[in-house]
């Protein structure tokens, strides 16, 4: 992974700390070309590689990718098993390079439902890269935002029943510490490809103040120039977090 010389990112002080991407449009990309849906996933993996390279080179701290939602199990069996295999192959072939580039691999979601082989590869990759101080690459796998919130509420109840948490102590910060993204900064920028304009149960709590960028580009065509456009758009946004625009003195 070398620094991208040709593409200059926007002002580093205006970069998001945490970018989260809903990678959508693989199936349509393939259909447009008369290819099976899985061909879109395969080329989509090249876009994943491009994002990791760019975010690493440009100093973005966190990249979270919606790789498999808790609803994606409804897809045809063959497609689900292709996606799981792709995940395993990606980890197996890429982990060494990720490690060399100080990327820390992380995963969120109800991981115990993943096929054993994929889970094993995931755990191996996480263990190898655990101490890295570069980009934190988080794969959301069998992830659902509502599930994440329900799981956190269950943890709060369990703590309360052991006398370790009082209702009056449960504020937003404490609740966030029980979510699977604990320790990560809130999402600054959500990108969704393929022209769909919804969050689809992705990081519902964590995107409360995120800027959202929608693009008609299908995921397999979303590469560094397209990411740069999204980052430039983000850099122009005025983030107010509920406040009003800055007043002149
Ligand atoms: C959505 O497009 C895409 C997915 C559900 C899977 C995303 C997976 C990859 C990009 C490849 C594997 C990634 C990793 C990290 C190993 P869609 O199939 O819903 O597209 P459509 O809406 O056009 O049908």
Boltz pocket constraint, residues with backbone or C-beta under 6 A from the ligand:
constraints:
  - pocket:
      binder: B
      contacts: [[A, 23], [A, 24], [A, 25], [A, 26], [A, 27], [A, 28], [A, 29], [A, 40], [A, 41], [A, 42], [A, 44], [A, 45], [A, 48], [A, 65], [A, 66], [A, 67], [A, 68], [A, 69], [A, 72], [A, 83], [A, 86], [A, 87], [A, 90], [A, 139], [A, 194], [A, 219]]
      max_distance: 6.0
